[in-house]
Amino acid sequence: MSEPIKQDTPAADGERRTFLKAGAAVAGAVVAPGVLLYGVSQARPPEEGASSKQRWGLLIDTTKCGGGCHTCVDACNAENGLDGKTGPQDPQWIRKVDIKDLRTGYVQSLPMMCQHCEHPPCVDVCPTGASMKRADGIVLVDRHICIGCRYCMMACPYKARSFVHEPLTDQNPEVPRGKGCVESCTLCVQRVDRDEQPACVEACTAEGHQAMIFGDLKDPQSAISQALKSVDSVEVRADLGLNTGVRYQGI
Amino acid sequence: MSNDFCTDLGQCRTKQFMTLLGIGGVVVLAGLYAFFTLEHHGHVLTGMNNQIVWGLPHVFAVFLIVAASGALNVASIGSVFGKPMYKARAPLSGMLALAMLVGGLAILVLDLGRPDRLVVAMTYYNFKSIFAWNMIFYNGFFAIVGLYLLTLMDRRLKLWSKPVGFIAFLWRLSLTTATGSIFGFIVARSGYNSALMAPMFIIMSFAYGLAIFMVVQSSMYRWNGLRLDENVRRRMKNLLAVFVGASLYFTIVFHLTNLYFAKQWDYERFILLDGGMYTFLFWVVQVFLGGIVPIILLFVPRSKDTEAMCFCFLAPSLVILGGLAQMYVTIIGGQAFPMNMFPGHQVSSSFYDGVVGTYAPTVWEWMLGLGGVGIAFVATVVAVRMFKFMPQDDFTELQMRRSTD
């Protein structure tokens, strides 16, 4: 004798739905980070650290850099949480410098920021080692051990560093900053570690100027290495022999 | 006990002592108040900015540190070079050196952006940094000069005073070399980047340290109603004149060297001709009031009473004033002059490239800087009160002279 097939009661139907919902949520919770982690794993794992097989650099073509254009500055400010004020005490990680040849009157405009030197004077003079150079050539300030002595600011030939003179609010969580510490361009290290371009380069390209090329100076196939082979580029204050990671074309 | 003549400073002139301590204490408290205010609000309250990153507090701090090493010179002449007159002044010299170093370092530390990280500064060392070496030299100075003072003041350790004094002498030379090199090693700026900085700081430390020693010594003698022996006075004023003359000589050579290199012409024109405040401070205060006038005062023959005034108080006071001006011109003038990133170009930017940096110290910086001087003053007053730092050689002689008067 066969048992009569039981009809689902409305209560049992509700339980199944709850089960399916919970199952979907659990599956989603398990799979979603997996997908995210897969994406992250395509970039350099954080525990691996920066590699000396790379050296990040910039080539700036001053002939393409627009005179009144501040796109790179605005992008840097937005990415790194700077308010964009330009008072004597306000930090500026990148600035547009206008230069005029005193003999010929030829005027140029160019972005100036930390030049990420191979032999950075700021790293040499820092008493605690807070000023440091990553293996991939990016010069940074370790904000945990910067005591705010400002000796690196005295030593930098490019005036690339700023001191935070007052308390900060609304910081970008990816770019922690703090009153009493020195800071400067990080080449948008948070973006570089995700295989992205620095904000200034991305903005300059988006604006159509194409005045900045970012890439690995040690990779002969990289766009920057190829460009450096074909054009004449210079370091600012080349007399100091610092072998900067940022080079300029057209000055 | 009579106030006229106190061999034991602990038993006399309590009222005056408390007054001095009170004045010094108020100055120190003002400095501490400035520190807490700056710590809370940040350096936005100072005149310092991203162009002039070291300001008035550093002028006082570096002056005190340089003068501290120079003040020890009196002891070194006694212990290392065996001059008895200076040997009698060695304890006072060592104590003054420690007091001024405490004051100078206090300013440096309290002016840090993150003074709460002092432990970091003490535990993380980048040995390539001359600044880190300075911290080692400062700490070592306390230990070595402290030990030196012990050998000078404890009879049982007297034998050790010569070797320890010799080490202290070498250490102080190293310390001032390192302090001068803080500026000398900066390749980025036209005003620094010179091998002459270290020896120039050493010779200037001789002058500033001896000047402060003479002012303190004169005050102590006057305090006790005594007159410094004429031989002592003559020798010390001659020595001060030599040091001031040598400082002027180094100043000339330093600027001539800069002028010789084409790249530094603009900087030299800035300091020597059209730097406004810096040019005034250089020529009028550093060179004339702090150099030429003291030498004239020290050598022009005068009647005995005015002689005492000029030799032992006025001339060294002017040297101190000139020293502070020299530090201001060196430290702030050196930063105010724009960095020459693009030779042959006129430069401008939103970050004040190509223009002379502006700087006006605020009241907080004065309070912090003078607070450090106050610390050195209070330490000296207390030390003089509690221990026998009065030079002992001519003391007995003067005592005898008094009794026969």
Interface residues (C-beta under 8 A of the other chain):
Chain A: T86 G87 P88 Q89 D90 P91 Q92 R95 K96 V97 D98 I99 K100 D101 L102 R103 M112 P121 V123 D124 V125 C126 P127 T128 G129 A130 I145 C146 I147 G148 C149 R150 Y151 M153 M154 A155 C156 P157 Y158 K159 R161 S162 F163 V164 H165 E166 P167 K179 G180 C181 V182 V236 R237 L240 I251
Chain B: H41 G42 H43 V44 M48 N49 N50 Q51 V53 W54 L112 G113 R114 P115 R117 L118 V120 A121 Y124 Y125 N126 K128 S129 I130 F131 A132 N134 M135 I182 F185 I186 V187 A188 R189 Q335 M339 M341 F342 G344 H345 Q346 V347 S348 S349 S350 F351 Y352 D353 G357 T358
